[in-house]
Amino acid sequence: MELMRICKDVEGEIVIRHRHLREKRGVSPVIAVVLMIAVAVAISVIVFAWSSGFVSERSSIESAESEQLVVEEMRISGTSLTVFIRNKSFASAFLDSIYVNGQLRANGVSQHIDGNTVTELSISQIIQNHGGDGTVHDGDQIQLVTKRSTQLRFKAKG
């Protein structure tokens, strides 16, 4: 590429001078590809770091909200069992099924247990309402399962 320059010489005549510019080259294609790959890797590392922090933060929030059920008290009257369950978490729990001595006695219960409260549950009555035999004896192994699959196991004591 040439650059033309118009100027006057010493005698006052107009002279056109030509000046050759060195041809400038751009970045070679190989270097361009390497730079693009480096930028893509850097962006993916940043996205991975951000998303892994987000996932661990979210899982810690969910574990803090998980169900924490404890039997506070139980009463056996004849063959009827009533339990008082404390939900230590702020999230509500929903009782889904009841097992007595390893056998399913009630399924699809949908009994609501408020968060951060004590709830009275008549286990025998719930089993009868779902078509089962509601009898519970002293020493029976009871297992309550929530919709989130939290299991609460205890032995019936009178």
N, C-alpha and C positions, 0 to 999 in steps of 0.2 A: 504494500500500500504506500502510496506517495502522498506527501503533503506539499502543496504549492504555497509559496509565500510571495507576495508582491511587495516590492520595496524599491526605494530609489538608491542609485549608487552615488558615488562622489560627484559625478558630473551632472547629476540631476535627471539622468535617464531612468526610466522605469525598467526594472529588471525582475524577471520571474525566476525565482530560485526553487529548485526541487529538493526536497529532503525525503529520503526513504525512511520509513518507520520499520522497525523490526516487527516481524509478524508475531503477535502474542498468541499463545496457545492457552486454551482453557484447561480445566482439570481433566486428567486422562480418565477414560471410562472405567478402568480397573480401580483407581482411587475413589471414583464416585460411588461405585458399588460397595466398596469397603466402608466408606463413610455412611452410606444408607443402612448397611447391616449394623454398624455400630450404634447408630441412632435408634434403630428398631429394637436392638437388644437392651439399650438403656431405658427406653420407654417401657418395655415389657418387665424389666426388673422393678421399675418404679410402681407399675400397676400391681405386680405381684406383692410387693412389700405393703402397699396400701390395702389390698384386698385381704391379705392374711391377717393384718392387724384388725380389720373390720370384722372378719369371721371370728377371731378369738374374742374380740370384745362382745360380739353378739352372743356367742355361746356362753360366756360368763354371765351375761344378763339373763339368758334362758335358764341356766343352772340356778341362779339366784331366785328365779320365779318357779322352780320346780316344786312339786307337791311334797310336803313334809307332814305326814299323818302319824299321830300317836294315839294309842288307846289311853284315855285318862281314867276311865272307870268302867266297870261292867257289872251287870246284875243278871243272875239267873233266878227265875221264878218258875218252878216246876220244870217245864221243858222249853221255856221261852227265854231268849237272850236279848238283853238290851245293852248297847255299848254307847259310851260317850267318846267321840273322836275329836281330838284337837287338830285343826289344820294350822300348822305353824307358819305357812307361807301366806303371802298376800293374795295369791292367785286362788281362785275357786277350784275345787276338785269335783269330779262326777264319778260316783261309784257305778261300776259297770257290771261286775259279777261277784258272786259269793260262792266260796267252796267250803264244804264241811268235811273234814277228814279226807281231803283230796278229791272229793266228788263235787261236780258242779251242781249247785242247788238252785241258783238264780242267775239268769243272764239278761243283759239289756236293761239293767235296773234303772239307770239314769237318775240316781239319787244325788241331789246337789249338796255339797259340803262347802259352806262359805269359807273364804280365806280369813285367817287370823281369828277364828272363833272355835267354840266347842259345839258339836252337833250331836244330838241324841238320835240314835238309830236303833229301831227295833228289828234286829236281824231276823228273828222268827217271823215277824209280820211281813217283812219284805219278801222272804222266801215264799210264804203262803200266797202273797199277792201275785207271784210269778209262777204259780201252779205247782209249787213243791211242798214237801212235808216240812213244816217249820220247826220241827222238834230239834232242840240242841241240848246235849247232856254235858254235865260237868266233865271236863277233861278233853272234850272234842277240840280238834285243831281247826281253827277258823282262818280263812284267807279271804281278804277283801281286795279286789283289783279295780283300779280306776280306769277311765278311758285312756289316760296317758300311760297305762301299764304299770303304775306304781302299785306295789304289793304290800299289804299290811297283814302280817301273820301274828296270831296270838292263840293262846289256849284258853278255852272257856273255863272260868273258875267262879264258883258260887260263894 
